[in-house]
Amino acid sequence: MGFFSVLIAGVAGFMFGALWYTVFAERWMKASGVPLDGQGVPANRKDPVPYVTSLLGAVLVAGMMRHIFELSAIDTAGKGLISGFGIGFFLVSPWIATFYSFSAKPRTLILIDGGYATFGCTVIGLVLTLF
């Protein structure tokens, strides 16, 4: 059951990312400076590598979160939500803010990507505790 819950939670985090970046697509493309094609969409949109990397990353995060949850007796939906939020907001987002600040990325990009890390981990935390 452990591997299945990690896989489902990772997919849920990945799917949340698809929704998140659909909502913030215009602002994210502008802030990130991603190269666009003639139609105004990312030039690498058809490249599977970013999508595969994102899915694998979400599954790896879910796996580590499951391990942490097991060790910490985080076993209810409420605890999963709070713990997932805390991991995203207090562990992942500060690293993103650090990297982007030193590389002079726009604050908008910090908020969009940090928001995904925060709420993506929240979704993963909830799904993990539903199993």
URRA-V451601 format. One line per field, one symbol per residue. phi: phi as a letter, one per 30 degrees, with the letter a starting at -180 (. if undefined). psi: psi as a letter, one per 30 degrees, with the letter a starting at -180 (. if undefined). A space follows every 50 residues. Layout:
phi = ???
psi = ???
//
This chain:
phi = .ddddddddddddddddddedddcedddddddiddcddcicedcecdded dddddddddddddddddddddchdbbeddddddddddddccdeddedded ddchdddededdddddeddddddedddeddc
psi = eeeeeeeeeeeeeeeeeeeefeegeeeeeeefgkklafgglkfgefkfee eeeeeeeeeeeeeeeeeeeefghjgleeeeeeeeeeeeefeeeeeeeeee efghlkeeeeeeeeeeeefeeeeeeeeeff.
//
